[in-house]
């Protein structure tokens, strides 16, 4: 092998290694079957947490109606 063949082989290997490193560093985030598969940064991502609430969604309205009906019953006497 000549010096130019060795040089171009090294350049090709360096280019391939650089491209593989770049692809591994950037990562990809894809959507498969409704799931978002993680990118390399998934450990740094903030977690979205929604605290559990009451199961009855209209609790405030039910409380107001109960208070109102008790006030009406109390006003009659």
C-alpha positions as CSV (number, residue, x, y, z in Angstrom):
1,X,0.0,0.0,0.0
2,X,1.2,3.5,-0.8
3,X,1.1,6.4,1.5
4,X,-1.9,8.0,-0.2
5,X,-3.9,4.7,0.1
6,X,-3.2,4.6,3.9
7,X,-4.0,8.3,4.2
8,X,-7.4,7.9,2.4
9,X,-8.2,4.8,4.4
10,X,-7.5,6.7,7.7
11,X,-9.6,9.6,6.5
12,X,-12.5,7.2,5.6
13,X,-12.3,5.5,9.0
14,X,-12.1,8.8,10.8
15,X,-15.1,10.1,8.8
16,X,-17.1,6.9,9.6
17,X,-16.2,7.1,13.3
18,X,-17.2,10.8,13.4
19,X,-20.5,10.1,11.7
20,X,-21.3,7.2,14.1
21,X,-20.4,9.4,17.1
22,X,-22.5,12.2,15.8
23,X,-25.5,9.9,15.2
24,X,-25.1,8.4,18.7
25,X,-24.8,11.8,20.4
26,X,-27.9,13.4,18.8
27,X,-30.2,10.4,19.2
28,X,-33.7,10.2,17.9
29,X,-37.1,10.3,19.4
30,X,-39.8,8.4,17.5
31,X,-43.4,7.6,17.9
32,X,-44.4,4.0,17.7
33,X,-47.9,2.7,18.4
34,X,-48.8,5.8,20.5
35,X,-45.6,5.5,22.6
36,X,-42.8,8.1,22.3
37,X,-39.6,6.2,22.6
38,X,-36.9,8.1,24.4
39,X,-34.0,10.1,23.1
40,X,-30.7,10.1,24.9
41,X,-31.9,13.1,27.0
42,X,-34.9,11.2,28.6
43,X,-33.1,11.1,32.0
44,X,-32.8,14.9,32.0
45,X,-36.5,15.5,31.0
46,X,-38.9,16.8,33.5
47,X,-41.6,14.5,34.7
48,X,-45.2,15.5,34.2
49,X,-47.2,14.4,37.2
50,X,-50.8,15.1,37.8
51,X,-51.8,14.6,41.4
52,X,-54.9,12.4,41.8
53,X,-58.1,14.4,42.4
54,X,-61.5,13.5,43.6
55,X,-63.3,10.9,41.5
56,X,-66.5,12.9,41.5
57,X,-65.8,15.7,39.1
58,X,-68.6,18.0,40.2
59,X,-67.9,18.0,43.9
60,X,-67.9,21.8,44.2
61,X,-71.3,22.1,42.5
62,X,-72.7,19.3,44.7
63,X,-71.5,21.1,47.8
64,X,-73.0,24.4,46.7
65,X,-76.4,22.7,45.9
66,X,-76.4,21.0,49.3
67,X,-75.6,24.3,51.1
68,X,-78.3,26.1,49.1
69,X,-80.9,23.4,49.9
70,X,-80.0,23.5,53.6
71,X,-80.4,27.3,53.6
72,X,-83.8,27.1,51.9
73,X,-85.0,24.5,54.5
74,X,-83.6,26.6,57.3
75,X,-85.4,29.7,56.0
76,X,-88.8,28.1,56.0
77,X,-88.9,27.6,59.7
